[in-house]
Amino acid sequence: MGYLPGFATPRLVCDVPYVGKRWVHQNIRYDRETGTSYWTKNFPTVLDADDPQALGRTYTYHDPVYTLPDSGQKYWRRRAAPADDAPTLERVR
């Protein structure tokens, strides 16, 4: 991320898809339970050539599920549960 000042404060970096590398304290919001952080862009990239709304959009990044508290892990398990009509491994065989 470039030059560190004399006091060399360590920074943690998150590589947010479609946004780029950002210091973790630069997010606009973070949900500790679900591990979802929300980010915005401050400059356009090559990918944004055809998207005039890119700088105004909010992008999300999700922490790995195993790093979340139990309530967050349960939240993602409920969201990932297959619907009744979704094919399961047994039905496919």
Secondary structure as UniProt FT lines:
FT   TURN            6..7
FT   STRAND          13..16
FT   TURN            17..19
FT   STRAND          20..23
FT   HELIX           24..26
FT   STRAND          29..31
FT   TURN            32..35
FT   STRAND          36..39
FT   HELIX           46..48
FT   TURN            49..50
FT   TURN            52..53
FT   HELIX           54..56
FT   STRAND          59..62
FT   HELIX           65..67
FT   HELIX           70..80
FT   TURN            84..85
FT   HELIX           89..92
//
